[in-house]
Amino acid sequence: MSIQSHLLLMAVFALFVALVGGVLLKDTARQQARAGGEILGGLMAGAIILGWVLYVFPL
Amino acid sequence: MAARSTVKRSTRAAPAKPLWLVYLLGWLVPGGGHLWLGRTTKGIVFLVALPAMFVIGLALEGRLFPFAPSEPLVALAAVADVASGLPYLIANTLGFGVGRAVALTYDYGNAFLITAGLLNALVIVDAHDIASGRK
């Protein structure tokens, strides 16, 4: 596959996990959207923050 | 107290559908357990999203790991891959998922493949809860 953007691949991954996680955890569409958004935001923000921490303190 | 126990007993009534069939269907077809139990919307979401994740993982040149007892982490990854069910069986039979370790997207491919299987395992647990009257 020609997609080689790390950020895009991470976003696609987070989107799928958020979709399945949100639908799995909650029962109404509104709650599912909220839970999915929280999972998506958490994964994206966590990865970006961790990326910057590793930039400063490389392993 | 008596009323409470009656309510508890009625919510945990004998499952109408055999659990082993829910597990088997849920494993073979991601979301199949939910579809069979009448949770159509959830089932369709799982039926689309999980195989899509699996296919993306293969397209990113991820690897379907073999069972290697001498390497526990590889064996765990293999178990996660198998949890994807029919997509795994088809890909394995057709010779997909060889993986190319030097590919830039190899690790992403593995992440997609393994996560698709693990999420399907969670979906099967959810189907179990529904079938046994806990949800």
N, CA and C atoms of all chains as a GROMACS GRO file, in nm:
protein
  582
    1MET      N    1   0.085  -0.120   0.000
    1MET     CA    2   0.000   0.000   0.000
    1MET      C    3   0.089   0.125   0.000
    2SER      N    4   0.047   0.226  -0.074
    2SER     CA    5   0.135   0.341  -0.093
    2SER      C    6   0.126   0.444   0.019
    3ILE      N    7   0.028   0.428   0.111
    3ILE     CA    8   0.017   0.524   0.221
    3ILE      C    9   0.136   0.507   0.314
    4GLN      N   10   0.215   0.612   0.330
    4GLN     CA   11   0.333   0.599   0.417
    4GLN      C   12   0.337   0.709   0.522
    5SER      N   13   0.224   0.780   0.537
    5SER     CA   14   0.219   0.885   0.639
    5SER      C   15   0.188   0.819   0.774
    6HIS      N   16   0.280   0.832   0.867
    6HIS     CA   17   0.260   0.772   0.999
    6HIS      C   18   0.136   0.828   1.067
    7LEU      N   19   0.119   0.961   1.054
    7LEU     CA   20   0.005   1.026   1.121
    7LEU      C   21  -0.128   0.976   1.062
    8LEU      N   22  -0.132   0.964   0.929
    8LEU     CA   23  -0.256   0.918   0.865
    8LEU      C   24  -0.288   0.774   0.904
    9LEU      N   25  -0.185   0.689   0.902
    9LEU     CA   26  -0.207   0.548   0.941
    9LEU      C   27  -0.254   0.538   1.086
   10MET      N   28  -0.194   0.620   1.172
   10MET     CA   29  -0.233   0.621   1.312
   10MET      C   30  -0.378   0.669   1.327
   11ALA      N   31  -0.415   0.770   1.248
   11ALA     CA   32  -0.551   0.823   1.255
   11ALA      C   33  -0.652   0.718   1.206
   12VAL      N   34  -0.618   0.647   1.099
   12VAL     CA   35  -0.708   0.542   1.048
   12VAL      C   36  -0.724   0.432   1.152
   13PHE      N   37  -0.612   0.392   1.213
   13PHE     CA   38  -0.614   0.289   1.318
   13PHE      C   39  -0.703   0.335   1.434
   14ALA      N   40  -0.680   0.458   1.480
   14ALA     CA   41  -0.757   0.511   1.594
   14ALA      C   42  -0.905   0.520   1.560
   15LEU      N   43  -0.934   0.554   1.434
   15LEU     CA   44  -1.073   0.567   1.390
   15LEU      C   45  -1.146   0.432   1.399
   16PHE      N   46  -1.081   0.326   1.352
   16PHE     CA   47  -1.142   0.194   1.358
   16PHE      C   48  -1.160   0.148   1.503
   17VAL      N   49  -1.058   0.168   1.584
   17VAL     CA   50  -1.067   0.125   1.725
   17VAL      C   51  -1.178   0.204   1.796
   18ALA      N   52  -1.187   0.334   1.766
   18ALA     CA   53  -1.289   0.418   1.829
   18ALA      C   54  -1.428   0.375   1.784
   19LEU      N   55  -1.442   0.342   1.656
   19LEU     CA   56  -1.572   0.299   1.603
   19LEU      C   57  -1.619   0.172   1.673
   20VAL      N   58  -1.532   0.070   1.674
   20VAL     CA   59  -1.570  -0.057   1.736
   20VAL      C   60  -1.587  -0.040   1.888
   21GLY      N   61  -1.494   0.032   1.950
   21GLY     CA   62  -1.501   0.052   2.095
   21GLY      C   63  -1.627   0.126   2.137
   22GLY      N   64  -1.660   0.232   2.066
   22GLY     CA   65  -1.780   0.311   2.099
   22GLY      C   66  -1.906   0.229   2.085
   23VAL      N   67  -1.917   0.154   1.974
   23VAL     CA   68  -2.037   0.072   1.951
   23VAL      C   69  -2.045  -0.041   2.052
   24LEU      N   70  -1.930  -0.093   2.090
   24LEU     CA   71  -1.925  -0.205   2.185
   24LEU      C   72  -1.965  -0.162   2.326
   25LEU      N   73  -1.917  -0.044   2.365
   25LEU     CA   74  -1.934  -0.002   2.504
   25LEU      C   75  -2.073   0.052   2.535
   26LYS      N   76  -2.134   0.120   2.439
   26LYS     CA   77  -2.262   0.189   2.466
   26LYS      C   78  -2.373   0.135   2.378
   27ASP      N   79  -2.498   0.174   2.415
   27ASP     CA   80  -2.612   0.119   2.343
   27ASP      C   81  -2.686   0.219   2.256
   28THR      N   82  -2.690   0.346   2.296
   28THR     CA   83  -2.761   0.443   2.212
   28THR      C   84  -2.660   0.513   2.120
   29ALA      N   85  -2.711   0.560   2.007
   29ALA     CA   86  -2.623   0.622   1.906
   29ALA      C   87  -2.548   0.743   1.964
   30ARG      N   88  -2.616   0.821   2.044
   30ARG     CA   89  -2.555   0.941   2.102
   30ARG      C   90  -2.439   0.903   2.195
   31GLN      N   91  -2.465   0.803   2.280
   31GLN     CA   92  -2.359   0.758   2.374
   31GLN      C   93  -2.243   0.694   2.298
   32GLN      N   94  -2.276   0.621   2.192
   32GLN     CA   95  -2.171   0.557   2.112
   32GLN      C   96  -2.082   0.661   2.046
   33ALA      N   97  -2.146   0.766   1.992
   33ALA     CA   98  -2.068   0.872   1.927
   33ALA      C   99  -1.977   0.941   2.028
   34ARG      N  100  -2.030   0.964   2.147
   34ARG     CA  101  -1.952   1.030   2.251
   34ARG      C  102  -1.834   0.942   2.296
   35ALA      N  103  -1.862   0.815   2.321
   35ALA     CA  104  -1.756   0.722   2.364
   35ALA      C  105  -1.651   0.706   2.254
   36GLY      N  106  -1.698   0.694   2.129
   36GLY     CA  107  -1.606   0.681   2.016
   36GLY      C  108  -1.518   0.804   2.003
   37GLY      N  109  -1.578   0.921   2.019
   37GLY     CA  110  -1.501   1.046   2.012
   37GLY      C  111  -1.396   1.054   2.121
   38GLU      N  112  -1.434   1.009   2.240
   38GLU     CA  113  -1.338   1.011   2.352
   38GLU      C  114  -1.222   0.915   2.326
   39ILE      N  115  -1.254   0.796   2.274
   39ILE     CA  116  -1.148   0.699   2.244
   39ILE      C  117  -1.056   0.754   2.134
   40LEU      N  118  -1.117   0.810   2.029
   40LEU     CA  119  -1.038   0.864   1.918
   40LEU      C  120  -0.948   0.978   1.967
   41GLY      N  121  -1.007   1.070   2.042
   41GLY     CA  122  -0.929   1.183   2.094
   41GLY      C  123  -0.818   1.136   2.186
   42GLY      N  124  -0.851   1.039   2.272
   42GLY     CA  125  -0.751   0.988   2.367
   42GLY      C  126  -0.634   0.922   2.296
   43LEU      N  127  -0.666   0.839   2.196
   43LEU     CA  128  -0.559   0.771   2.122
   43LEU      C  129  -0.472   0.870   2.046
   44MET      N  130  -0.536   0.965   1.977
   44MET     CA  131  -0.459   1.061   1.896
   44MET      C  132  -0.375   1.152   1.986
   45ALA      N  133  -0.439   1.207   2.089
   45ALA     CA  134  -0.367   1.298   2.179
   45ALA      C  135  -0.255   1.224   2.251
   46GLY      N  136  -0.286   1.102   2.298
   46GLY     CA  137  -0.184   1.023   2.369
   46GLY      C  138  -0.064   0.994   2.281
   47ALA      N  139  -0.090   0.957   2.155
   47ALA     CA  140   0.020   0.924   2.064
   47ALA      C  141   0.105   1.047   2.032
   48ILE      N  142   0.038   1.160   2.011
   48ILE     CA  143   0.112   1.283   1.977
   48ILE      C  144   0.195   1.330   2.097
   49ILE      N  145   0.135   1.325   2.216
   49ILE     CA  146   0.209   1.365   2.337
   49ILE      C  147   0.327   1.272   2.360
   50LEU      N  148   0.303   1.140   2.346
   50LEU     CA  149   0.411   1.043   2.364
   50LEU      C  150   0.521   1.064   2.260
   51GLY      N  151   0.479   1.097   2.138
   51GLY     CA  152   0.576   1.124   2.032
   51GLY      C  153   0.668   1.240   2.067
   52TRP      N  154   0.609   1.348   2.124
   52TRP     CA  155   0.690   1.464   2.162
   52TRP      C  156   0.780   1.432   2.282
   53VAL      N  157   0.729   1.352   2.376
   53VAL     CA  158   0.812   1.312   2.492
   53VAL      C  159   0.930   1.230   2.444
   54LEU      N  160   0.905   1.138   2.350
   54LEU     CA  161   1.015   1.055   2.298
   54LEU      C  162   1.113   1.137   2.214
   55TYR      N  163   1.063   1.248   2.158
   55TYR     CA  164   1.151   1.338   2.082
   55TYR      C  165   1.251   1.402   2.175
   56VAL      N  166   1.204   1.439   2.294
   56VAL     CA  167   1.291   1.504   2.393
   56VAL      C  168   1.377   1.400   2.466
   57PHE      N  169   1.313   1.287   2.502
   57PHE     CA  170   1.384   1.180   2.575
   57PHE      C  171   1.380   1.051   2.490
   58PRO      N  172   1.464   1.040   2.390
   58PRO     CA  173   1.461   0.921   2.305
   58PRO      C  174   1.502   0.795   2.381
   59LEU      N  175   1.444   0.684   2.341
   59LEU     CA  176   1.477   0.557   2.408
   59LEU      C  177   1.615   0.508   2.365
   60MET      N  178  -3.669  -0.841   4.969
   60MET     CA  179  -3.558  -0.932   4.941
   60MET      C  180  -3.598  -1.042   4.844
   61ALA      N  181  -3.722  -1.095   4.874
   61ALA     CA  182  -3.773  -1.202   4.787
   61ALA      C  183  -3.799  -1.149   4.647
   62ALA      N  184  -3.856  -1.025   4.643
   62ALA     CA  185  -3.885  -0.965   4.512
   62ALA      C  186  -3.757  -0.942   4.434
   63ARG      N  187  -3.652  -0.897   4.507
   63ARG     CA  188  -3.524  -0.868   4.442
   63ARG      C  189  -3.463  -0.994   4.380
   64SER      N  190  -3.469  -1.103   4.459
   64SER     CA  191  -3.412  -1.227   4.407
   64SER      C  192  -3.492  -1.279   4.289
   65THR      N  193  -3.624  -1.253   4.291
   65THR     CA  194  -3.706  -1.296   4.178
   65THR      C  195  -3.666  -1.221   4.051
   66VAL      N  196  -3.643  -1.088   4.070
   66VAL     CA  197  -3.603  -1.006   3.954
   66VAL      C  198  -3.470  -1.055   3.901
   67LYS      N  199  -3.375  -1.080   3.995
   67LYS     CA  200  -3.243  -1.126   3.954
   67LYS      C  201  -3.252  -1.256   3.876
   68ARG      N  202  -3.339  -1.346   3.927
   68ARG     CA  203  -3.351  -1.476   3.864
   68ARG      C  204  -3.410  -1.463   3.723
   69SER      N  205  -3.509  -1.370   3.711
   69SER     CA  206  -3.575  -1.358   3.582
   69SER      C  207  -3.483  -1.296   3.477
   70THR      N  208  -3.391  -1.205   3.520
   70THR     CA  209  -3.299  -1.145   3.422
   70THR      C  210  -3.190  -1.244   3.382
   71ARG      N  211  -3.169  -1.344   3.466
   71ARG     CA  212  -3.068  -1.444   3.432
   71ARG      C  213  -3.134  -1.575   3.391
   72ALA      N  214  -3.241  -1.563   3.317
   72ALA     CA  215  -3.313  -1.681   3.272
   72ALA      C  216  -3.225  -1.760   3.176
   73ALA      N  217  -3.263  -1.886   3.156
   73ALA     CA  218  -3.184  -1.973   3.068
   73ALA      C  219  -3.172  -1.910   2.929
   74PRO      N  220  -3.052  -1.908   2.874
   74PRO     CA  221  -3.034  -1.845   2.743
   74PRO      C  222  -3.117  -1.915   2.636
   75ALA      N  223  -3.177  -1.832   2.550
   75ALA     CA  224  -3.263  -1.888   2.448
   75ALA      C  225  -3.182  -1.953   2.336
   76LYS      N  226  -3.059  -1.907   2.319
   76LYS     CA  227  -2.977  -1.960   2.211
   76LYS      C  228  -2.850  -2.022   2.269
   77PRO      N  229  -2.806  -2.134   2.212
   77PRO     CA  230  -2.688  -2.201   2.269
   77PRO      C  231  -2.564  -2.113   2.260
   78LEU      N  232  -2.496  -2.102   2.374
   78LEU     CA  233  -2.380  -2.012   2.382
   78LEU      C  234  -2.268  -2.054   2.288
   79TRP      N  235  -2.247  -2.186   2.276
   79TRP     CA  236  -2.136  -2.230   2.192
   79TRP      C  237  -2.154  -2.186   2.048
   80LEU      N  238  -2.283  -2.177   2.005
   80LEU     CA  239  -2.310  -2.134   1.868
   80LEU      C  240  -2.285  -1.983   1.853
   81VAL      N  241  -2.314  -1.909   1.961
   81VAL     CA  242  -2.285  -1.764   1.961
   81VAL      C  243  -2.134  -1.742   1.950
   82TYR      N  244  -2.057  -1.821   2.026
   82TYR     CA  245  -1.910  -1.808   2.019
   82TYR      C  246  -1.860  -1.842   1.880
   83LEU      N  247  -1.908  -1.954   1.827
   83LEU     CA  248  -1.860  -2.002   1.696
   83LEU      C  249  -1.893  -1.902   1.587
   84LEU      N  250  -2.019  -1.855   1.588
   84LEU     CA  251  -2.063  -1.760   1.486
   84LEU      C  252  -1.989  -1.627   1.501
   85GLY      N  253  -1.974  -1.585   1.627
   85GLY     CA  254  -1.904  -1.458   1.653
   85GLY      C  255  -1.758  -1.464   1.613
   86TRP      N  256  -1.698  -1.582   1.628
   86TRP     CA  257  -1.557  -1.596   1.589
   86TRP      C  258  -1.543  -1.603   1.437
   87LEU      N  259  -1.625  -1.688   1.375
   87LEU     CA  260  -1.613  -1.707   1.230
   87LEU      C  261  -1.644  -1.579   1.154
   88VAL      N  262  -1.757  -1.518   1.185
   88VAL     CA  263  -1.800  -1.395   1.116
   88VAL      C  264  -1.799  -1.282   1.219
   89PRO      N  265  -1.705  -1.189   1.210
   89PRO     CA  266  -1.705  -1.078   1.305
   89PRO      C  267  -1.842  -1.007   1.306
   90GLY      N  268  -1.902  -0.999   1.424
   90GLY     CA  269  -2.036  -0.940   1.436
   90GLY      C  270  -2.148  -1.041   1.412
   91GLY      N  271  -2.113  -1.162   1.373
   91GLY     CA  272  -2.214  -1.265   1.343
   91GLY      C  273  -2.298  -1.301   1.464
   92GLY      N  274  -2.234  -1.304   1.581
   92GLY     CA  275  -2.307  -1.334   1.704
   92GLY      C  276  -2.413  -1.228   1.732
   93HIS      N  277  -2.375  -1.102   1.715
   93HIS     CA  278  -2.470  -0.992   1.738
   93HIS      C  279  -2.585  -0.997   1.637
   94LEU      N  280  -2.552  -1.026   1.511
   94LEU     CA  281  -2.657  -1.034   1.408
   94LEU      C  282  -2.755  -1.145   1.442
   95TRP      N  283  -2.704  -1.258   1.487
   95TRP     CA  284  -2.788  -1.372   1.519
   95TRP      C  285  -2.876  -1.344   1.642
   96LEU      N  286  -2.822  -1.262   1.732
   96LEU     CA  287  -2.897  -1.229   1.854
   96LEU      C  288  -2.991  -1.110   1.833
   97GLY      N  289  -2.996  -1.058   1.711
   97GLY     CA  290  -3.089  -0.949   1.679
   97GLY      C  291  -3.033  -0.810   1.700
   98ARG      N  292  -2.906  -0.798   1.734
   98ARG     CA  293  -2.845  -0.664   1.747
   98ARG      C  294  -2.786  -0.625   1.611
   99THR      N  295  -2.877  -0.594   1.519
   99THR     CA  296  -2.839  -0.578   1.379
   99THR      C  297  -2.740  -0.464   1.356
  100THR      N  298  -2.768  -0.347   1.414
  100THR     CA  299  -2.681  -0.231   1.388
  100THR      C  300  -2.539  -0.257   1.436
  101LYS      N  301  -2.529  -0.307   1.560
  101LYS     CA  302  -2.396  -0.338   1.614
  101LYS      C  303  -2.328  -0.443   1.527
  102GLY      N  304  -2.403  -0.547   1.491
  102GLY     CA  305  -2.347  -0.655   1.411
  102GLY      C  306  -2.293  -0.606   1.278
  103ILE      N  307  -2.366  -0.516   1.212
  103ILE     CA  308  -2.323  -0.466   1.082
  103ILE      C  309  -2.195  -0.382   1.097
  104VAL      N  310  -2.191  -0.300   1.203
  104VAL     CA  311  -2.070  -0.218   1.227
  104VAL      C  312  -1.948  -0.309   1.244
  105PHE      N  313  -1.962  -0.415   1.324
  105PHE     CA  314  -1.850  -0.507   1.346
  105PHE      C  315  -1.817  -0.584   1.218
  106LEU      N  316  -1.921  -0.621   1.145
  106LEU     CA  317  -1.903  -0.698   1.022
  106LEU      C  318  -1.826  -0.618   0.917
  107VAL      N  319  -1.844  -0.487   0.918
  107VAL     CA  320  -1.772  -0.402   0.821
  107VAL      C  321  -1.634  -0.363   0.875
  108ALA      N  322  -1.631  -0.316   1.000
  108ALA     CA  323  -1.508  -0.255   1.053
  108ALA      C  324  -1.396  -0.358   1.076
  109LEU      N  325  -1.428  -0.472   1.133
  109LEU     CA  326  -1.320  -0.566   1.169
  109LEU      C  327  -1.254  -0.632   1.047
  110PRO      N  328  -1.332  -0.684   0.951
  110PRO     CA  329  -1.265  -0.734   0.830
  110PRO      C  330  -1.191  -0.625   0.755
  111ALA      N  331  -1.244  -0.501   0.758
  111ALA     CA  332  -1.175  -0.390   0.691
  111ALA      C  333  -1.038  -0.367   0.757
  112MET      N  334  -1.035  -0.369   0.890
  112MET     CA  335  -0.907  -0.356   0.960
  112MET      C  336  -0.811  -0.467   0.920
  113PHE      N  337  -0.865  -0.588   0.910
  113PHE     CA  338  -0.782  -0.704   0.875
  113PHE      C  339  -0.724  -0.687   0.734
  114VAL      N  340  -0.809  -0.646   0.640
  114VAL     CA  341  -0.764  -0.629   0.501
  114VAL      C  342  -0.660  -0.516   0.492
  115ILE      N  343  -0.683  -0.407   0.565
  115ILE     CA  344  -0.585  -0.298   0.566
  115ILE      C  345  -0.451  -0.348   0.620
  116GLY      N  346  -0.459  -0.430   0.725
  116GLY     CA  347  -0.336  -0.487   0.782
  116GLY      C  348  -0.259  -0.570   0.680
  117LEU      N  349  -0.332  -0.649   0.601
  117LEU     CA  350  -0.266  -0.728   0.496
  117LEU      C  351  -0.208  -0.637   0.389
  118ALA      N  352  -0.285  -0.532   0.352
  118ALA     CA  353  -0.239  -0.439   0.248
  118ALA      C  354  -0.115  -0.363   0.293
  119LEU      N  355  -0.101  -0.344   0.423
  119LEU     CA  356   0.017  -0.274   0.476
  119LEU      C  357   0.135  -0.369   0.496
  120GLU      N  358   0.122  -0.488   0.441
  120GLU     CA  359   0.228  -0.589   0.442
  120GLU      C  360   0.259  -0.644   0.581
  121GLY      N  361   0.152  -0.650   0.664
  121GLY     CA  362   0.165  -0.712   0.795
  121GLY      C  363   0.174  -0.863   0.781
  122ARG      N  364   0.209  -0.929   0.890
  122ARG     CA  365   0.233  -1.073   0.887
  122ARG      C  366   0.132  -1.147   0.973
  123LEU      N  367   0.084  -1.260   0.922
  123LEU     CA  368   0.004  -1.351   1.005
  123LEU      C  369   0.102  -1.444   1.074
  124PHE      N  370   0.120  -1.425   1.202
  124PHE     CA  371   0.227  -1.494   1.274
  124PHE      C  372   0.198  -1.643   1.291
  125PRO      N  373   0.301  -1.726   1.285
  125PRO     CA  374   0.283  -1.870   1.307
  125PRO      C  375   0.284  -1.902   1.458
  126PHE      N  376   0.231  -2.019   1.493
  126PHE     CA  377   0.237  -2.061   1.633
  126PHE      C  378   0.378  -2.112   1.662
  127ALA      N  379   0.450  -2.036   1.741
  127ALA     CA  380   0.587  -2.076   1.775
  127ALA      C  381   0.600  -2.078   1.927
  128PRO      N  382   0.580  -2.196   1.990
  128PRO     CA  383   0.585  -2.203   2.136
  128PRO      C  384   0.718  -2.155   2.194
  129SER      N  385   0.824  -2.164   2.115
  129SER     CA  386   0.955  -2.120   2.165
  129SER      C  387   0.963  -1.968   2.174
  130GLU      N  388   0.873  -1.898   2.102
  130GLU     CA  389   0.869  -1.752   2.108
  130GLU      C  390   0.730  -1.709   2.156
  131PRO      N  391   0.716  -1.690   2.286
  131PRO     CA  392   0.582  -1.664   2.343
  131PRO      C  393   0.512  -1.542   2.283
  132LEU      N  394   0.585  -1.434   2.254
  132LEU     CA  395   0.519  -1.315   2.201
  132LEU      C  396   0.466  -1.340   2.060
  133VAL      N  397   0.541  -1.417   1.982
  133VAL     CA  398   0.495  -1.452   1.847
  133VAL      C  399   0.370  -1.540   1.857
  134ALA      N  400   0.372  -1.633   1.953
  134ALA     CA  401   0.256  -1.721   1.971
  134ALA      C  402   0.133  -1.641   2.013
  135LEU      N  403   0.152  -1.540   2.099
  135LEU     CA  404   0.039  -1.455   2.139
  135LEU      C  405  -0.015  -1.377   2.020
  136ALA      N  406   0.076  -1.327   1.937
  136ALA     CA  407   0.032  -1.255   1.816
  136ALA      C  408  -0.044  -1.350   1.724
  137ALA      N  409   0.000  -1.476   1.717
  137ALA     CA  410  -0.069  -1.575   1.634
  137ALA      C  411  -0.211  -1.598   1.686
  138VAL      N  412  -0.226  -1.606   1.818
  138VAL     CA  413  -0.359  -1.625   1.877
  138VAL      C  414  -0.449  -1.507   1.842
  139ALA      N  415  -0.393  -1.386   1.851
  139ALA     CA  416  -0.471  -1.266   1.818
  139ALA      C  417  -0.510  -1.267   1.671
  140ASP      N  418  -0.420  -1.312   1.584
  140ASP     CA  419  -0.453  -1.320   1.441
  140ASP      C  420  -0.568  -1.418   1.417
  141VAL      N  421  -0.559  -1.535   1.481
  141VAL     CA  422  -0.662  -1.639   1.462
  141VAL      C  423  -0.799  -1.589   1.508
  142ALA      N  424  -0.800  -1.502   1.608
  142ALA     CA  425  -0.927  -1.451   1.662
  142ALA      C  426  -1.009  -1.374   1.558
  143SER      N  427  -0.948  -1.340   1.446
  143SER     CA  428  -1.022  -1.269   1.341
  143SER      C  429  -1.121  -1.360   1.270
  144GLY      N  430  -1.104  -1.492   1.284
  144GLY     CA  431  -1.201  -1.586   1.228
  144GLY      C  432  -1.186  -1.611   1.079
  145LEU      N  433  -1.299  -1.600   1.008
  145LEU     CA  434  -1.301  -1.633   0.865
  145LEU      C  435  -1.201  -1.552   0.783
  146PRO      N  436  -1.187  -1.421   0.806
  146PRO     CA  437  -1.085  -1.347   0.730
  146PRO      C  438  -0.946  -1.408   0.745
  147TYR      N  439  -0.914  -1.454   0.867
  147TYR     CA  440  -0.784  -1.517   0.889
  147TYR      C  441  -0.773  -1.647   0.811
  148LEU      N  442  -0.878  -1.730   0.820
  148LEU     CA  443  -0.875  -1.860   0.753
  148LEU      C  444  -0.859  -1.843   0.602
  149ILE      N  445  -0.933  -1.746   0.546
  149ILE     CA  446  -0.925  -1.722   0.401
  149ILE      C  447  -0.785  -1.673   0.364
  150ALA      N  448  -0.736  -1.573   0.437
  150ALA     CA  449  -0.604  -1.517   0.405
  150ALA      C  450  -0.494  -1.621   0.419
  151ASN      N  451  -0.505  -1.702   0.522
  151ASN     CA  452  -0.404  -1.806   0.545
  151ASN      C  453  -0.407  -1.912   0.436
  152THR      N  454  -0.527  -1.948   0.395
  152THR     CA  455  -0.542  -2.049   0.290
  152THR      C  456  -0.488  -1.998   0.156
  153LEU      N  457  -0.513  -1.870   0.128
  153LEU     CA  458  -0.470  -1.813   0.000
  153LEU      C  459  -0.323  -1.768   0.001
  154GLY      N  460  -0.259  -1.782   0.114
  154GLY     CA  461  -0.117  -1.748   0.121
  154GLY      C  462  -0.087  -1.601   0.143
  155PHE      N  463  -0.188  -1.524   0.188
  155PHE     CA  464  -0.164  -1.383   0.221
  155PHE      C  465  -0.102  -1.375   0.360
  156GLY      N  466  -0.054  -1.256   0.394
  156GLY     CA  467  -0.003  -1.234   0.529
  156GLY      C  468   0.135  -1.290   0.551
  157VAL      N  469   0.212  -1.297   0.443
  157VAL     CA  470   0.351  -1.343   0.458
  157VAL      C  471   0.433  -1.237   0.533
  158GLY      N  472   0.400  -1.112   0.507
  158GLY     CA  473   0.469  -1.001   0.575
  158GLY      C  474   0.604  -0.972   0.512
  159ARG      N  475   0.638  -0.842   0.510
  159ARG     CA  476   0.769  -0.804   0.457
  159ARG      C  477   0.831  -0.711   0.562
  160ALA      N  478   0.921  -0.769   0.642
  160ALA     CA  479   0.973  -0.698   0.759
  160ALA      C  480   1.044  -0.567   0.724
  161VAL      N  481   1.094  -0.555   0.601
  161VAL     CA  482   1.165  -0.432   0.564
  161VAL      C  483   1.070  -0.324   0.514
  162ALA      N  484   0.942  -0.358   0.495
  162ALA     CA  485   0.846  -0.258   0.448
  162ALA      C  486   0.824  -0.152   0.556
  163LEU      N  487   0.808  -0.029   0.511
  163LEU     CA  488   0.788   0.082   0.604
  163LEU      C  489   0.663   0.063   0.689
  164THR      N  490   0.563   0.000   0.629
  164THR     CA  491   0.433  -0.013   0.696
  164THR      C  492   0.415  -0.148   0.766
  165TYR      N  493   0.522  -0.228   0.775
  165TYR     CA  494   0.513  -0.363   0.833
  165TYR      C  495   0.454  -0.362   0.974
  166ASP      N  496   0.507  -0.275   1.060
  166ASP     CA  497   0.458  -0.271   1.199
  166ASP      C  498   0.314  -0.223   1.207
  167TYR      N  499   0.280  -0.127   1.120
  167TYR     CA  500   0.141  -0.080   1.118
  167TYR      C  501   0.050  -0.195   1.075
  168GLY      N  502   0.094  -0.271   0.974
  168GLY     CA  503   0.015  -0.385   0.928
  168GLY      C  504  -0.009  -0.484   1.040
  169ASN      N  505   0.096  -0.514   1.115
  169ASN     CA  506   0.082  -0.606   1.229
  169ASN      C  507  -0.014  -0.550   1.333
  170ALA      N  508  -0.003  -0.420   1.359
  170ALA     CA  509  -0.092  -0.357   1.458
  170ALA      C  510  -0.238  -0.371   1.414
  171PHE      N  511  -0.265  -0.349   1.286
  171PHE     CA  512  -0.403  -0.363   1.235
  171PHE      C  513  -0.451  -0.508   1.247
  172LEU      N  514  -0.365  -0.603   1.206
  172LEU     CA  515  -0.405  -0.745   1.207
  172LEU      C  516  -0.432  -0.794   1.349
  173ILE      N  517  -0.340  -0.764   1.439
  173ILE     CA  518  -0.352  -0.812   1.578
  173ILE      C  519  -0.471  -0.745   1.646
  174THR      N  520  -0.486  -0.614   1.626
  174THR     CA  521  -0.595  -0.543   1.692
  174THR      C  522  -0.731  -0.589   1.639
  175ALA      N  523  -0.739  -0.619   1.509
  175ALA     CA  524  -0.866  -0.670   1.455
  175ALA      C  525  -0.907  -0.798   1.527
  176GLY      N  526  -0.811  -0.887   1.550
  176GLY     CA  527  -0.841  -1.012   1.620
  176GLY      C  528  -0.880  -0.988   1.765
  177LEU      N  529  -0.806  -0.900   1.833
  177LEU     CA  530  -0.836  -0.875   1.974
  177LEU      C  531  -0.972  -0.807   1.991
  178LEU      N  532  -1.003  -0.715   1.900
  178LEU     CA  533  -1.135  -0.650   1.907
  178LEU      C  534  -1.246  -0.752   1.881
  179ASN      N  535  -1.221  -0.846   1.789
  179ASN     CA  536  -1.321  -0.950   1.764
  179ASN      C  537  -1.342  -1.036   1.889
  180ALA      N  538  -1.235  -1.059   1.964
  180ALA     CA  539  -1.249  -1.134   2.089
  180ALA      C  540  -1.339  -1.058   2.187
  181LEU      N  541  -1.321  -0.926   2.194
  181LEU     CA  542  -1.408  -0.843   2.280
  181LEU      C  543  -1.553  -0.848   2.232
  182VAL      N  544  -1.570  -0.847   2.100
  182VAL     CA  545  -1.705  -0.854   2.042
  182VAL      C  546  -1.771  -0.987   2.080
  183ILE      N  547  -1.693  -1.095   2.080
  183ILE     CA  548  -1.749  -1.226   2.119
  183ILE      C  549  -1.790  -1.224   2.266
  184VAL      N  550  -1.709  -1.162   2.350
  184VAL     CA  551  -1.744  -1.151   2.493
  184VAL      C  552  -1.874  -1.072   2.510
  185ASP      N  553  -1.889  -0.965   2.431
  185ASP     CA  554  -2.011  -0.884   2.437
  185ASP      C  555  -2.132  -0.968   2.392
  186ALA      N  556  -2.112  -1.047   2.285
  186ALA     CA  557  -2.221  -1.134   2.238
  186ALA      C  558  -2.258  -1.236   2.346
  187HIS      N  559  -2.157  -1.285   2.418
  187HIS     CA  560  -2.183  -1.378   2.528
  187HIS      C  561  -2.270  -1.312   2.634
  188ASP      N  562  -2.236  -1.187   2.670
  188ASP     CA  563  -2.314  -1.114   2.771
  188ASP      C  564  -2.458  -1.096   2.727
  189ILE      N  565  -2.477  -1.066   2.599
  189ILE     CA  566  -2.613  -1.047   2.547
  189ILE      C  567  -2.688  -1.180   2.550
  190ALA      N  568  -2.623  -1.285   2.502
  190ALA     CA  569  -2.689  -1.417   2.494
  190ALA      C  570  -2.724  -1.472   2.631
  191SER      N  571  -2.639  -1.440   2.730
  191SER     CA  572  -2.666  -1.495   2.863
  191SER      C  573  -2.752  -1.402   2.948
  192GLY      N  574  -2.804  -1.294   2.886
  192GLY     CA  575  -2.898  -1.206   2.954
  192GLY      C  576  -2.836  -1.104   3.047
  193ARG      N  577  -2.709  -1.084   3.039
  193ARG     CA  578  -2.644  -0.985   3.126
  193ARG      C  579  -2.654  -0.843   3.070
  194LYS      N  580  -2.684  -0.832   2.941
  194LYS     CA  581  -2.695  -0.699   2.878
  194LYS      C  582  -2.828  -0.684   2.808
   0.00000   0.00000   0.00000
